[in-house]
């Protein structure tokens, strides 16, 4: 269809070679160990534009920072990240082909391969792209620019290349073909392929209000319309303000010919015979293009009923109509349907999306508004109407997506506007189904969060389904619309059934400021609420049960969840077992109280500890799960017997300064020497290995204690400096000695960073005298990595036991550290992931701390680091990191990412 050559494209507009094509994720410096966003939950808060593939049922959401979230079938979601954090001004699918086309604010055209989740091809356009459209059902694209040029592009899927076709129409040729003068520097503000024309006709709109329907096969204009058209002075004006319809003759125009700037346009008939155009002054014009203009430059068949002006409000100062969409009505034979408009209302009026049910079965001059509905919005971003042409023949309802700020996606589906109007009443958002991935992070505010990888032999769903009512297994805020359902498979939570053989692979546990805890199934890229836990017992003696959650831990052997709050109360929930549990034991400093649940109080909390009036800062189950270690803000540590239940012991303050406990860890210490453990007759170990509790305070004091007796293994607290602020601690089985004179690598590249080394003492005789006989020789040869905000320290295990502050290595940091974790690089190699308060991320080797690669939250997620983000960060030993963003925005969903750092 584009065989005739008008003007060849310049070399600068040709696609770059394949070596210059940019992938979605930036490469790691000096390393191939690049972080990859493997799973992304929710819609980014910077979402701004929508695209929909009605055949494949895919929805794409573009953002202001270069990300595209794609929601599709099979519980699959994808996050595409451009190499530049720029907004998208155009976003459209190559329908049913598996490709998505985007145009950035810097006029880079990108074609995304959805299967491979990366950019297949891109091209940088020299001029400013002001209009863009894909010819439906093809891989051809129309492009209009700021100079009035019309170009045609084609995507070659086999060659993975964007081609600019030789059909290139400059504005002077369009003006000559239309037989009209066209002023210089008129930008193309809209290009639309006419339906039912096979792509042979394209509607070109210019910013001065001129509209030309161009035939690309005959190189001539079919229609020429504009605000200077004399029809407008004789046409009809239909005002739909104040829920009333008034029709009158257009007598507001004088003899002066002025421009009327176009702001939006769409076809409003299946065959492309009627066009709706929105203008900056708030008007909407319907143009009848059914009869062709005959002859070059001659205006014929100019009848008053060829155009109708629609006004949504009667004020003199109205908002521009920036969005127009159409849904045809099958019953009206293409002469009616619903027009969706954003804008056109009086300046200062309430923000609404206006839906008009129009009927012109008797001609445009007899245009009627059957019904009008104004959907109240808060921060409109974009909308997309699902065409009825892709629905079943018996489905005449209307479906649409509405995107609002910040990153909220709503779905509306209704059979008629009158039904929608009657149901929404005063609450215009009540009839919307919200994106199911929306989970609370602000109301209530999320204070803690952890991701747990579940083994295949643990069926947490089977356990919770017996103790949680069906109503609590639905996501917060989930709504249904009669018999309607969410149209995208990727947006529907996994449908759980008690009889279904289904195993949850990942769960996310979130603690909230109101004292509640939610457990989500995070197996698929759509979070499904499994359980909502809260402690409510009438006449109970537990104070502070509804205070913010501050710590949590999950014991896998018996599926017990420990929850601590700011009031110092610790709750134990059994996620498996008897769903008809009748009692809860409340343990305080002085007594045990057994409370009997009432019949209506279904709650699987079996133990409550209230022993210290101090916020709980850390919780950790022992390896067996029979004991729970709790660290408090006052600096004390308690070990609780979870089977009795009882309190085994409570320590004094670990730090002299009474610094809060930052973290606790439990390590089993079996002796690896031959014949060190005797076997019983049945083949089991007769003596279990001791478990050591590691305690770290905020001021970097570290102590070791026996988990069974509470006896201190370390002689006194060990700490690096007086002014240190701890982040985390890690126990390392270092096979290569860190001796004096070994080469040290700074954690930063700055020459001002310092690294110190000290000799490692190999005499363990004094140390072994202080620990239990079955303590384990291997443990004594290990090291502890202490991570502080300002530096990292390596300590031999013997130094911690002796309370010796001498370190083997010290690595000073130039920027403050926020969070660290250990990951397994291979069978015998480990690495360290470092997250700084600047949002920068580094991967380093252990024990050398050699830089393996670096990136940042901004480059891979478009996130800025926020305060307390470390509270919801955690990782597996395989390098899977969970991050929660958008905590400071009101009514924001969970913008959640799972990073596979190493694949």
N, C-alpha and C positions, 0 to 999 in steps of 0.2 A: 504493500500500500504506500510505501515511502520510496518509490523508485526514482522520482524526479529530483535532480540536484538543484538546489537554490543557492546554497553557499556552503563551502567546505568548512569543517571545524578547524580551529587553530591547533597547532601541535601542543600548546599548553593545556588544551582541554582534553587531550588524549589520556586514557588510563595509564597509570604508572606501571612499570614492570612489576612482576609478581614479587620480586625481592623487596619492594617498597611497601607491600601491603601490610597493614598493621593488624595484629591479632588482638583479641579482646583483653588479654591480661598482659601487663608489662612484665618484661623478663627480669629475672633477678640479676643484680650486678655480680659478676664474677662467679656465677653459679647457675646450674640448671635446676636447682631445688626451689622452684617457684611456687608460691602459694596459689592455690586454685579455689575459687568459690564453688565448692561442690554442691552445696544446698543453701538456698536462700528462702527464708520464710517471710511472707508479708510483702506489702507494696511499699517502696521507698517513700518517705515523707515529701520528697521533692517531685513527685509524679506530676506531669503536666499535660500529657497528650496520649490519646488512645488510638489503637488500630485493631481491626477485627477481621478475621478470616472466617466467613460464615460456612464454608464448605468443610474445613478441617476443625472448626470450632476452637480457634486459637484467639486469644486476646493478648495484645502487646500494650505495655504501659511504658511510655518514655518519660524521662526525668529531665530536670534542669541541669544535672551534673553528668550527663553522658551515659547513664545506665538505661537498660531496657529490660523490664520484667515481662517474661512471656509465660502465660498460663494456658495449659492445654490439657490433653487427654491423658488417661492412665495415671492420674495422680502425679504428673510430672510438671515441674516448674523450672524455668531457666532464668538466669541472670546474665545478660550480655553487658559487657562494660567496654565502652569506647576508649581509645587511647587518650582522648582529651575530655576534660570535664566541662562539656558545653551543652547547652540546651538543644533539643531537636525541634525544628520548626515544621518538619513534615515527617510522617511515619505512616507506612502503608505496606500491606502484604502483597506479594505476588501470589494470588489466591490459589490454593491447592497445589502449590509447588514446593513448599518448604523453605521459602525465602522471605525475608523482610527487608524493606528498603527504608532507609532513614536519611534525612538531610539535616546537617548540623547548622548552627548559627554561623559557622565559618565556611558554609557552602561546600562541605564535603559530603558527597553522596556515597553511602555505604550500603552494600548488599550483604546481609547476614545469612549464613547457612545455619538454619535452626537445628538440624541434626548434629552438626559438628560444633555448634555454639560458638562460632567465631566469624569474623569478617571474611567473606569469600573474595570480595573485590571492593575497591573504593576508587574514587576519582575526585580531585579537587577542581571545582568550577571557578573560573577566573572572576566572573561577575557575580553580583548578589542574586541568588535564586529567590524569586518572589512568588512563584507559583509552581506546583508540582502535582502530578496525578498519574496513576498507573491505569492503563487501559485494562478494564476488567477482564479476567480470564486469560490474559496474555503476559508476556514478559517485556512489553513495550511501555515506555514512560514518556509523558509530555513534560516539558520543562519551560517555564517562562522566567525571564530575568528583568533586571531593573532598567534595561535599555529597550525593552519591548520585543526582544527576540523570542521566537518559539523554536525549541529544539526537540529532537526525538532521540531517546536512548533505548538501548536493548541490552538485556542481561543474557549472556551466553553461559548457561549452566555447565556445559561440557568443558568450556575453556576457562570457566570461572573468571569472567571478564565483563566489564561494562563497556559497551560499544556505543559511540555516538554515530548515529546514522547520518548519511549525507543530506537528509531532509532537514534543512535549516532555514527557517523563514524569518527574514528581517522585517521590521515594522513598515518600511517603505513599500515592500512587496504586498503586505497585507493591505495597506492603505490603497495601493494601486488596484489590487484585486477587488477591494470593496468599493472603489470609486469615490472615496471620501478623503479629505485631508486629515492627517493624523499629526498632532503636535509632536515636537521633539521631546525626547526623554520621558516618554510615557511608559511606566512600568506595567508589566503584566501582573495582575493581582489574582487571577484565577484561570485555570485551564481544566475543562471537563470534557471527557469523551462522551459524545451523545449516545445514549442507549439505543440499541437496535440498529446501529449504523456500522457495526463491525469494526469500529475504530477509524472509519473513513471520515468522520466529521468530528471536529473539536470546537468547543465553545471557548473563546478567548475573551477575557474581561480585562480592561485597562483601568488604571486608577482614576481617570477622569470621567468614568461612567460609561465609556463606550463598550458595547458588547457585539462581538462578531462571531457568527457560526460559520466556520470555515470548512470547506470540503477539500481534503488533502489529495484526493484523486483527480479532481478537476481544477485545483488551484484557484478557487474562486470563493467568494463569500456567498452564503446561502441566506443569511439574515444580518442586518445591521441595525442595532438598537442603541438607544442612549437617552440620557436625560434631556437632550435638546430635541428629541423626537417630538414633532407636533402632536402626536397622539396623546401625550401626557396632558396637554392643555384641554383635551376633550374627554379624557378618561375618567373613570370612577374612583372615588376614594371611599374605602370601607374602614370605619373606625370601630375597633373592638375594645375600647376603653370602658372601665367601670362595669365590666361584665355585660355590656350592652352593645348592640350592633347598630351602627348608623352609616347609611350610604348616601353620598352626595356627589355632585359634579365637582370636578377639580377646577376651582377658580382662583387658586392662590398664586398661580404663575403669571408673571407679567411677560412683556415681550422680550425681556433680557434673557439671553441664553447663557446660563451659568452651568459650571460643572457640578456633578453630584458624585462624590467619591464612593466607590464600592468597598464594602468591608467583608462580605461573605456571599456565597451563592450555592445553589443546589438544584438538581432536577426535581420536579414535583409531579412527574408522570412517568409511567413505565416505558413509554416510547420516546421520551425526550421532547415532547411537544410543548411542555410548559416549564418555564424556568423561574425560580424564585431568587431574587437578588436583594441582599441586605445592604443598607447604606449607612454612612457615618452619621447622618442626621437622624437616624432612628426609623426611617421608612423601610418598608418591604414592598417590592414591586413584583407582581406576577406577570411575566411576558408570555404571550401566546406565539409559539414558533411553528405552529402546524402548517401555515401557508408560507411558501417560499417567496422571497423578494425576487421579482423577475427583472433581469437586465442589470447591467453594470452601473451602479451608482443611482439607479432609479428606485424610488419608493413607490410601491404599488400596494393595493389592497390595504390601505391604512384605515382601519376602522377603530372607533373608540373602544370597542370591547376587546381589543388586542392586548390591553394592559390594564391592570387594576393595582391601585396603591392600598396597602394595608398599614394601618397605624394602630399600634398596641396601646398607646396612651395619647391623651389629648394635649399634653403640655408642649410648649414651644422649645424647651431644651430637653432632649432625650438622649439616652445612651446609644452608642453605635450598636448595630446588630452584628456581632462578631461571629456568631455561630448559627448556621441554618442546617437542619436535617429534615428528612422526609420519610414517612412511612405510608405507602399506598394502601388504599382500601379496596379489597377485591370486589366487594359488593357494588362499588360505584364505577366499575369498568374504567378505571384510570382517570376518572374525573372527580376525584376526591381522596381524602386521606388526612393524615395528621402532620402538621408543620410544627417543628420544634425550633424555638428561637430563644437565644440568649442575648438580651439587649432590647432596645426599642422602647424601654420604659422611661419614665421621667427621672432625671438626674436627682439622686438623693432618695429614690424610692427603695423599698425592700428588695433584696436580691432574689430574683426568681428565674426559673426556667419556664417559659410560656409554651403551652401545648394547645394548638388550635385544631379542631376537627372541622375541616373545610369541605364544602360541596359546591361544585360548579357544573353539575350535570346539565344545566340549562345554559351554559356559557359563562365566561368570566364576568360578563356584565351582571349576571345574576348570582354572583358569589355569595354564599351563605356561610356563617359560622355556626355549626351545629352545637358545639360545646367548647368552652375554654377552661383550662386548668393552669394555675400558677403554682409550680412546685417551689417552695421556699428552700433556698440553698444558703450555704455558708462557705464562701471561698470556692466558687466554681472554677474548674480547670478545663474540662472537656466532656463531650458526650459522644456516644456512638449508638446508632439505631440499628437493630438487627432486622434486616430486610425480610418481609413476609414471603418473598420469593423462595427463600430457603427453608420455609416451614412446611409442615404437612398441609395438604389441601383443606382439611377441615379446621385448621387453626388460623383464625382471622385476628388473633390478639396481637398486641404490640409489645415489643420487648426493647429495652434500651439500657445501656450502661451510662452512669453519670459519675464522673470523677471530680471530687472536691478536695480542697486542701485541708490538712496536709496528708496526702496519700490515702484518702478514703474512697473506696469504690462501692457504688450502690447499683443494685440491679432492680429494675422495675418491669413487671409484666402484668398486663391487664387486658381484658376483653373489650372494654370500651372506656371512653373518657368519663362517661357518667358514672360507671362503677368505680373508677379510680377516685373521682371527686367525692362520691358518697362515703368511701372507705377512709380516705385520709382526713376528712374533716378539717379541723384546725391544725392537726399535726401532719404537716405535709411530708415528713420523712418516715411516718409510721408504716407506709405501704412498701417501703424499699427493703429489699434483702441485701444485707451488707456482706462484703467479702468475708468468707468464713475464717480467714487467717487472722482476722482482727482479734487480738487478745489484749487484756489490760496491762499497761505498764505505768500508767499515770493515775487512773481512777479505777481501782486503787493503785497506788504507786508500788512498783516492784522494787523490793529491797535486796533480794537474793535470787540467784538462779544457778542451777547446775544441770548439765547434761550427763546422762548415764547410758552406757552401752550395755544392753542386756544380753546375756548368753542365751543360747538356743534352748536350754533346758529350763529356763525361767519364763513362765507364762504369767506375767503380771496382770494382763487383761482378764484372764480367767479368774484370778484372785479378786481383783477389784470389782468385777461385774457382780460378784455375790454380795458385796457389801455397800455398793453405791447404787442409789436409786437411778432409774433410767433418765429422769429429768436432769440429773447432774452430769450425764454423759454427753451433753450438748454444749457446744462452745458458747461462751458468754455473748449475749446480744444476738444470737442466731435467730432469724425470723423466717417464717414460711409464709407463702402467699397462696392460701387455699391449697389447691393441688399442684401448684407450680413448683418448680425446683430450679436450683442454680444451673444455668445452661452449660457451664464449663466443668468438665470432669476434674480438672486440676483445682477447681475452687470448691469441691465438695469434700468434707472430711471423710475419712475412711469409715464406712458403715460397719459398725461392730455388732456382732450377734453372739449370744451365749452359746449357740450350737455351732458356730463357725470355728474351724480350726485355724486360728490366726495367732501368730507370735509377734509381740512387739519387740523391735530390735533396738529402738532408742526411746528414752523418755526424757522429758525436760520438766524439772521441778522448780516452780517459782514460788518464792515467799513474798508476802505483801505487807504493806504498812497497816492494814486493818486486821492483821493477825491470821489471815487465811493463807492456805497453801493450795496451789493447783498443780495437778500432774497431767502433762500433755503427752500424747502419743506423737513422737517426732520421727517415726519410721519413714513416713512419706513427706514430701515437701509441703504438706498442708497439715498444720497442727490440729489434732483432735483432742478435746478435753476428755480425759479418762476419769478424773476425780477432783472434787473440790472439798478440801478438808478444813474444818473449823471446830473449835472446842466450845460446845454449848451444853452446859448441864445446869438445870435448875437447882438453886439452893446449894451450889458448890462453894467450897471455901477457897478456891483458887482465884487469887487476884491477878490482874494484868494479863488475862487470857487473850485479850484482843489488842495487845500492843504489837508493834512492828516486828516482823520476823528478822532475825539477825544471823542465824546459822542453821545449817541443816546437813544431814548425812544419811546415806542409805546403806543398810547392811544387806548384802546379797544372799548370804546363806539362809536367813530366815525372813527376808523381805520386810524388814522393820525400818521405818522412816523416823529419824530423830529430828525434832524441830525445836530450836531455841529462839527466844524473843528478847526484846530490850528490857523486860521486867525481870529477867533471870529465870523464867519458867521454861522447863524442857518437857516436851510431849513425845511419847512413843506411840506410833501408829503401826499396827500390824496390817500389812497389805495382803495378807493371805490368812487362811484359817477360818474360824467360825464367824459367820456373818451375823449371828444372833448373840454376840457377846453381851453379857448381862451386867458386868461390873467394870469399874475403872479404879485403880489404886492410886491414891494421891499421897506422895511421899514428901514430907516437910522435914525441917530440922529436928523436930521433937516427936513426930508421930506418923503413923500410917493410917490412912482412912480409906476404907473400901466403900465406894459409892455405887449404888445400884441404878442402872439406867431405867428410865421409864419406858413404857412400850413405844412411845412416839419418838424417843431419843435414840435413833439409829446412829451409832458412832463407833468406829473401830479404834478409838484411842484407848489403850489398855493401861498406860501408866503416865502419871504426871509427877515431875520432880520440881519442888519449889524449896531450894535449900539456901540459896544466896540471893540477896536483893541487889543483884548487879547484872547488867546486860551480858548475855551469852555471846561470846565472840568466835568460838570455834567448837566443833563437835567432830568426834571421830570414833567409830566402832573399832574394837579390837578385832584381830583376824578371825577369831572364833565367833564373834558376835555376841558373846555372853556379857561383855562389859562395854561401857560407853565412857569415853574421856571427854570432859567438858572444860573449856577454858573461858574465864570470865574477864570482864572489863576491869575488875578490881585487881587482877593479877593472880588470882587463885585458880587452882585446878582441882577438879573433882573427878573421881572414877566411880561410876554407877554400875551396880549389878542389875542387869536388865531382866534376869530370870527370876530373882527372888520376889519382888524387886526391893533394892535397898541401896544405901550409900556405902561404898567400900571405904573411902577416905576422902578428905578434903585437905589440901595443902595450905600452907601459909602463902603469902605473896611470893611469887618466884623472883621478882625483881625488887631490889631495895626501894626503888622509886615508885613501886606499885604500878608499874606500867602495864597497860592492858595486854592480855594474851592475844597474839596475832594468829597463831596457828598451832595445831597439835598434830603429831604423826605417830603412828604405831608401827613398829617393825618387829617381825619375828626373827629370833636369832638362833637358829639351829647350829649345832657344832658339826662342821664338815669333816672332822677327823675320824678315822676308822674306829669302829666299835665304841663310839661316843654315846650312842643311844641304844639301850637294850630293847629287845623285842619281847612282847608277851607271847603267851602260848597261841593266841589267835592271830598273831602276825602284826598286831598293832603296836604302836610305840607306847611303852609303859610310862614314859615321862615326856610331857609336851614341852616344846621349846619355849623358853621365856619370851615375853613380849615387852619391848622397851618403849616407853613413851617419850617422845621428843617434844619439848615445849619451847616455843619462841615468843618473846614479848615484843611489843612495839619498839622499845629502845634497844633491840637486838641482843637481849640477854637470852642465853640458851641453856637449858638444863635437861638431864636425863633422869628418868625414874623407872622403877619396877612397877609394871601395871598391876601386879597382884598384891603387892605389899605397900606400895607407896614410898618405899625407901628410895632416897636419892642415890643414883649411881654416880653422878658427878659431884665432886667435892664442893663446888661452889659454882654459881652462874658464870658462864663464859660470855664475853662480849668484846667486839673489836675496838670500839672507841666510845668515848662518853656521849657523843652527839650523833650516834648512828640511828637511822630509822630503818627498821627491817621491812622486807617485802615477803620473802619466803625462804625456806631451807630445803635442801635436797640431799639425800644420802646416796653416795656414789661408791660403787665397787671399782676403784681405780686400779687397773692392772699395770699401768705404766707409772713408775714412781715419779713424784714431783719433788726432785731434790734441788739443792742449791746449785745455781749455775745453769739450770734448764732454761731454755729459751721461752720467754713470756711474750704474749701478744696483747697489746692494749685493746680494750673493748671499743674504743673509738679510734678514728684515724688521726686525731689531733696529735701533734708533737708534744703537747703539754700534758697528755695523759701519762700516768705513772704506773709501773708494774714492779712489784717487789717480790723477792723470793727469799725463803728462809729454809734452813736444813730440816729434814725430817728425821726425828729420832726413831730408831728401830728397836730400842729396848722396851719390850712390853711386859716385863716381869712385874713392875710396880702396878701397872694397869690391871693385869689379870688378877692381882690380889684383891682388887676392889669390887669385882663383878662376880655374879653367881658362877658356880662351877660349870653349869651347862650353858653358859652364855654364848658360846660360839666363837671360835678362833677367827673365822672369816670376817665377822663383824668388826673385830678389833683392828683389822688391816684396812678398813674402809675409810672414806673421807666424807666430810660434810661440806657442801657448798652453801654458804650463807650469802643471800642476795639482799643488799640494802639499796636505798635510793641512790647513794653516792658512790658505792663500790661493791665489788664481789670479793668474797674471802673463801679460801680453801683451808679447812682445818682437818688434821688427822683426827681420827676418832679418839685417840688417847688424850689429845688436848682438851676435848670436850669433857671427858671423864675427870681429868685432873683439874678442870677449871682454869686451864692455861690459856691466856689470850693470844699466845703466839700462833700466827697463821703461817701456812706454807707459801701461799701466793695471795697477793692483793691486786685487784684491778680497779683502778679509779675510773669513774664515769664523768663525762663533761655535762651530760644532760640527765635529769633525774629519771630513775627507773620506776615503773608502775607495777609491772607484773612479769613473772617468769614461769616457765614450765620446762620439764625434761621430756624429751621424745626419743624414741628408738629409731636410729638411722638404719641399722641392720641388726643381725643376730647379736653381735658383740660390741656395737658402737652406738653411742648415745650422743645427743646434742642438746643445746639449750636454746629456747626461744625467749627472746627479750622484747618486751613491749615498753616503750618509753612514754612519758607523759605528753610528749609532742605528737604521739600517734605513730611514730616510727617503729618498725619491727625488724629485728635482726635474728638470724639463725647462726649459731656458733657451735663449734666442735667442743667435745669434752675429752680429756680435761684441759686441753690447750687453750680453749676459748678462741680458736681461730675463726675469723669471719667467713662463713659459708655463703651468705647472701643477705640482702636487706631490701626492705620495701616499706610501705606505710599503709595505714588504714585509708588514707585519702586516695592512694593510687589504685588499691584493689577493691575498695568498698565505697569510696566517696564519703567517708565518715571523718569527722573531727573527734579527737579524743575528748571525752567529757568526764567530769568529776564522778567518782564512785563507779565508773565503768568496770573497774576490776572486781567489783562485788558480783557481777554476773558473768565474769570470764572464767572459763575452765577448759581443760584439755585432756585428751586421752594420751597414752604413751605412744600412740601411732601418729601423733601430730595433728589430731583433729581438734580444732579450737572453736569454741562457741563464743560469740560476741552478741551483745544486745545493745542496740542504738536507739536514738530518738526518745530518750527518757524524759527530756525536758519539755517536749511539746505536749500541749493539752489534747486529749482525745486521740492520741496517736497509737496506732497498732504496734505490734512488736516487729521491728525491723531486724531480723535475726539471720545470722550467717554461720554456716559450718564450713570452716576452712580445712581442706585436706592439704596440709603443708607439704606432705610428701606422698607421692602416688606410686 
